[in-house]
């Protein structure tokens, strides 16, 4: 499949503005975002997004943004992922994450197969692996689980493997929704329901465990809603933010009478668990 790379130069370019830009741009049919370089890059299949679509979003942003596009080489993206991005990953000697195309990988008690498709959530990012480490420490038998900002569905899939009763997975991105359904099929997961949307979909549902590996601003915005649908003594695990943001997260959690359970850190990324 032929892809287009859209590159965005932000002024000023900082973490907060990149989060805002990504959240706005996620309304379009981008399949992935890359924030590792000097620009914010987004990728989409030819014909799925137009320059006019992008400009309309850019005009809504509260800071200056210039974007350019270039056509990516017509290559086998599975091979590119295998060679450069997505290697089999063993977390805590218990959970193996691999793609369907991987041939050489270690054995583990839990094996999650993820079709990357340029989507976030292969486990190789610190926040995903930290969330999985938190899950390993819990007894999820018969639990009702919510996976907000589910990406590839990896966290909800692992929760299902750990014995939870039901998983509700929500993401604003259409490709995340499709990827989650595909990855459930690959892992024979039948107790996960996926939806396209945001926290407004939650209504009066109740959960024993809520997972939110999203972004700091979205967590702060929706934390009160998460708490309202979390059962008493339920657990909330959040990630997707840096160590410097932890004070803001902790402050909001304190306002909502959440009790801190544990904090995990890797390369300045944080995953923190709370109890209601």
VEXDREN-2710 file (C-alpha; in Angstrom, 1 decimal):
% VEXDREN-2710
k/r/px/py/pz
1/UNK/0.0/0.0/0.0
2/UNK/1.3/3.5/-0.9
3/UNK/1.6/5.9/2.0
4/UNK/2.0/9.7/2.3
5/UNK/4.0/11.3/5.1
6/UNK/2.7/14.6/6.4
7/UNK/5.3/16.6/8.3
8/UNK/4.3/19.4/10.7
9/UNK/6.5/22.2/12.0
10/UNK/5.1/23.7/15.2
11/UNK/5.9/27.2/16.5
12/UNK/6.5/27.0/19.4
13/UNK/7.4/23.3/19.3
14/UNK/6.9/21.7/22.7
15/UNK/5.4/18.6/24.2
16/UNK/2.1/20.3/25.0
17/UNK/1.6/21.6/21.5
18/UNK/2.5/18.3/20.0
19/UNK/-0.1/16.6/22.1
20/UNK/-2.7/19.1/21.1
21/UNK/-1.8/18.8/17.4
22/UNK/-1.9/15.0/17.5
23/UNK/-5.3/15.1/19.2
24/UNK/-6.7/17.4/16.5
25/UNK/-5.1/15.5/13.6
26/UNK/-6.4/12.2/15.0
27/UNK/-9.8/13.2/13.7
28/UNK/-8.5/12.4/10.2
29/UNK/-7.6/9.0/8.7
30/UNK/-4.0/9.0/9.8
31/UNK/-2.7/5.5/10.6
32/UNK/0.2/6.5/12.8
33/UNK/2.1/9.5/14.3
34/UNK/5.8/9.8/14.9
35/UNK/7.0/12.4/17.4
36/UNK/10.6/11.2/17.7
37/UNK/12.2/13.7/15.3
38/UNK/12.4/17.5/14.9
39/UNK/9.0/17.5/13.3
40/UNK/5.7/15.8/14.1
41/UNK/5.0/13.3/11.3
42/UNK/1.8/11.5/10.4
43/UNK/1.2/8.8/7.9
44/UNK/-1.8/7.8/5.8
45/UNK/-2.7/5.6/2.8
46/UNK/-3.0/7.5/-0.5
47/UNK/-6.5/8.8/-0.9
48/UNK/-7.5/8.7/2.7
49/UNK/-6.7/12.3/3.6
50/UNK/-6.5/15.5/1.4
51/UNK/-4.3/18.6/1.9
52/UNK/-7.5/20.5/2.4
53/UNK/-8.5/18.2/5.2
54/UNK/-5.2/18.8/6.9
55/UNK/-5.3/22.6/6.4
56/UNK/-8.7/22.8/7.9
57/UNK/-7.4/21.1/11.1
58/UNK/-4.3/23.2/11.1
59/UNK/-6.3/26.4/11.0
60/UNK/-8.1/25.4/14.2
61/UNK/-4.9/25.0/16.2
62/UNK/-4.0/27.8/18.7
63/UNK/-0.4/28.1/17.5
64/UNK/1.4/28.4/14.2
65/UNK/1.8/25.2/12.1
66/UNK/3.3/24.6/8.7
67/UNK/3.0/21.3/7.0
68/UNK/4.4/19.5/3.9
69/UNK/3.8/16.1/2.3
70/UNK/5.9/13.6/0.6
71/UNK/5.1/10.2/-1.0
72/UNK/6.7/7.3/0.8
73/UNK/8.4/4.5/-1.1
74/UNK/6.0/1.6/-2.1
75/UNK/7.6/-1.0/0.2
76/UNK/6.5/-4.0/2.3
77/UNK/5.7/-2.3/5.6
78/UNK/5.7/-5.6/7.4
79/UNK/9.3/-6.1/6.4
80/UNK/10.1/-2.5/7.5
81/UNK/8.5/-3.1/10.9
82/UNK/10.3/-6.3/11.3
83/UNK/13.7/-4.9/10.4
84/UNK/13.5/-1.5/12.0
85/UNK/10.8/-1.0/14.4
86/UNK/8.9/-4.0/15.9
87/UNK/11.0/-6.8/17.3
88/UNK/9.6/-9.5/19.6
89/UNK/9.4/-8.1/23.1
90/UNK/9.5/-10.1/26.4
91/UNK/8.1/-8.2/29.4
92/UNK/8.9/-9.5/32.9
93/UNK/9.8/-12.9/31.5
94/UNK/6.0/-13.5/31.3
95/UNK/4.5/-11.6/28.4
96/UNK/5.7/-12.0/24.9
97/UNK/4.6/-9.5/22.3
98/UNK/5.2/-10.3/18.6
99/UNK/3.8/-9.8/15.1
100/UNK/2.4/-12.5/12.9
101/UNK/5.4/-12.3/10.7
102/UNK/8.0/-13.0/13.4
103/UNK/9.6/-16.4/13.1
104/UNK/12.2/-16.3/15.9
105/UNK/11.0/-15.5/19.4
106/UNK/11.2/-16.9/23.0
107/UNK/8.4/-18.8/24.7
108/UNK/6.4/-17.2/27.5
109/UNK/3.3/-17.9/29.6
110/UNK/1.4/-15.2/27.7
111/UNK/1.9/-14.5/24.0
112/UNK/0.2/-11.5/22.4
113/UNK/0.2/-11.3/18.6
114/UNK/-0.1/-7.7/17.3
115/UNK/-0.5/-6.7/13.6
116/UNK/1.3/-3.4/13.8
117/UNK/0.0/-1.7/10.6
118/UNK/1.9/1.5/11.7
119/UNK/-0.4/1.8/14.8
120/UNK/0.6/2.7/18.3
121/UNK/0.6/-0.1/20.8
122/UNK/3.2/-2.8/19.9
123/UNK/4.6/-2.8/23.5
124/UNK/7.9/-1.4/22.4
125/UNK/7.0/2.0/23.8
126/UNK/7.8/2.5/27.4
127/UNK/4.2/3.4/28.4
128/UNK/2.7/0.2/27.0
129/UNK/5.3/-2.0/28.6
130/UNK/4.9/-0.2/32.0
131/UNK/1.1/-0.6/31.8
132/UNK/1.6/-4.4/31.1
133/UNK/3.9/-4.6/34.1
134/UNK/1.2/-3.1/36.3
135/UNK/-1.3/-5.6/34.9
136/UNK/1.0/-8.5/35.8
137/UNK/0.7/-7.6/39.5
138/UNK/-3.1/-7.7/39.6
139/UNK/-5.7/-10.4/40.0
140/UNK/-8.2/-9.8/37.2
141/UNK/-10.4/-12.8/37.6
142/UNK/-14.0/-11.9/36.8
143/UNK/-13.1/-8.2/36.5
144/UNK/-14.9/-5.7/34.3
145/UNK/-12.1/-3.7/32.4
146/UNK/-12.1/-0.5/30.5
147/UNK/-9.3/0.2/28.0
148/UNK/-9.5/3.9/27.1
149/UNK/-7.4/5.0/24.1
150/UNK/-6.9/1.3/23.3
151/UNK/-4.7/1.8/20.2
152/UNK/-4.0/-1.8/18.9
153/UNK/-6.0/-3.2/21.8
154/UNK/-2.9/-4.7/23.4
155/UNK/-3.8/-3.9/27.0
156/UNK/-7.4/-5.1/26.8
157/UNK/-6.2/-8.3/25.1
158/UNK/-3.7/-8.9/27.9
159/UNK/-6.4/-8.2/30.5
160/UNK/-8.6/-10.8/28.8
161/UNK/-5.7/-13.3/28.9
162/UNK/-5.3/-12.6/32.6
163/UNK/-8.9/-13.8/33.2
164/UNK/-11.1/-10.7/33.3
165/UNK/-14.8/-11.1/32.6
166/UNK/-15.3/-8.4/30.0
167/UNK/-13.2/-5.7/28.3
168/UNK/-14.6/-2.5/26.8
169/UNK/-12.1/-0.8/24.5
170/UNK/-12.6/2.7/23.2
171/UNK/-10.5/4.9/20.9
172/UNK/-11.3/8.0/18.8
173/UNK/-9.3/6.6/15.9
174/UNK/-11.0/4.5/13.2
175/UNK/-7.8/2.6/12.5
176/UNK/-7.3/1.8/16.2
177/UNK/-10.9/0.4/16.2
178/UNK/-10.2/-1.8/13.2
179/UNK/-6.8/-2.9/14.5
180/UNK/-8.2/-3.9/17.8
181/UNK/-10.8/-6.1/16.2
182/UNK/-8.1/-7.7/14.0
183/UNK/-5.8/-8.3/16.9
184/UNK/-8.6/-9.8/19.0
185/UNK/-9.2/-12.2/16.1
186/UNK/-5.5/-13.1/16.0
187/UNK/-5.4/-13.8/19.7
188/UNK/-8.8/-15.6/19.9
189/UNK/-10.2/-12.9/22.3
190/UNK/-14.0/-13.1/22.4
191/UNK/-14.9/-11.0/25.4
192/UNK/-13.7/-7.6/24.2
193/UNK/-16.1/-5.0/22.7
194/UNK/-14.5/-2.1/20.8
195/UNK/-16.0/1.3/20.1
196/UNK/-15.1/4.5/18.3
197/UNK/-15.4/7.5/20.5
198/UNK/-14.2/9.1/23.7
199/UNK/-15.2/9.3/27.4
200/UNK/-18.7/10.5/26.5
201/UNK/-19.5/6.9/25.5
202/UNK/-19.2/5.7/29.1
203/UNK/-22.5/6.8/30.4
204/UNK/-23.4/5.1/33.7
205/UNK/-21.3/1.9/33.0
206/UNK/-19.3/0.5/35.8
207/UNK/-15.8/-1.0/35.8
208/UNK/-13.4/-2.7/38.3
209/UNK/-10.3/-1.7/36.4
210/UNK/-9.7/1.3/34.1
211/UNK/-6.6/1.5/31.8
212/UNK/-5.9/4.9/30.2
213/UNK/-2.6/5.1/28.3
214/UNK/-3.4/8.3/26.5
215/UNK/-2.0/11.8/27.0
216/UNK/-1.6/14.0/30.0
217/UNK/-4.2/16.6/28.9
218/UNK/-6.8/14.0/28.1
219/UNK/-6.2/12.2/31.3
220/UNK/-6.7/15.4/33.3
221/UNK/-9.8/16.3/31.3
222/UNK/-11.4/12.9/31.7
223/UNK/-10.2/11.7/35.1
224/UNK/-13.3/12.8/36.9
225/UNK/-15.4/10.7/34.4
226/UNK/-13.2/7.7/34.9
227/UNK/-13.6/7.9/38.7
228/UNK/-17.4/8.2/38.3
229/UNK/-17.6/4.9/36.4
230/UNK/-15.0/3.1/38.6
231/UNK/-16.4/0.7/41.2
232/UNK/-15.5/1.3/44.9
233/UNK/-12.1/-0.3/45.6
234/UNK/-11.6/-0.3/41.8
235/UNK/-8.2/0.4/40.3
236/UNK/-7.2/3.0/37.7
237/UNK/-3.9/2.8/35.9
238/UNK/-2.8/5.8/33.8
239/UNK/0.2/6.4/31.5
240/UNK/1.2/8.4/28.4
241/UNK/2.9/11.2/30.2
242/UNK/6.4/12.2/31.4
243/UNK/7.9/12.4/34.9
244/UNK/7.6/16.2/34.9
245/UNK/3.8/15.8/34.5
246/UNK/3.4/13.5/37.4
247/UNK/2.7/16.3/39.9
248/UNK/-0.3/17.5/37.8
249/UNK/-1.7/14.0/37.6
250/UNK/-1.2/13.4/41.3
251/UNK/-2.9/16.7/42.2
252/UNK/-6.0/15.9/40.1
253/UNK/-6.1/12.4/41.5
254/UNK/-5.9/13.7/45.1
255/UNK/-8.9/16.1/44.4
256/UNK/-10.9/13.0/43.3
257/UNK/-9.9/11.1/46.5
258/UNK/-7.9/8.5/44.6
259/UNK/-5.3/6.6/46.7
260/UNK/-1.9/6.1/45.0
261/UNK/-0.8/2.5/44.8
262/UNK/2.4/2.4/42.8
263/UNK/4.4/4.3/40.2
264/UNK/6.6/2.8/37.5
265/UNK/9.1/4.8/35.5
266/UNK/11.3/4.2/32.5
267/UNK/13.2/6.7/30.5
268/UNK/11.2/9.5/32.1
269/UNK/7.9/8.0/31.1
270/UNK/5.5/7.2/34.0
271/UNK/2.7/4.7/34.6
272/UNK/0.8/5.2/37.9
273/UNK/-1.9/3.1/39.6
274/UNK/-4.6/4.4/42.0
275/UNK/-7.4/2.9/44.0
276/UNK/-10.8/4.4/44.5
END
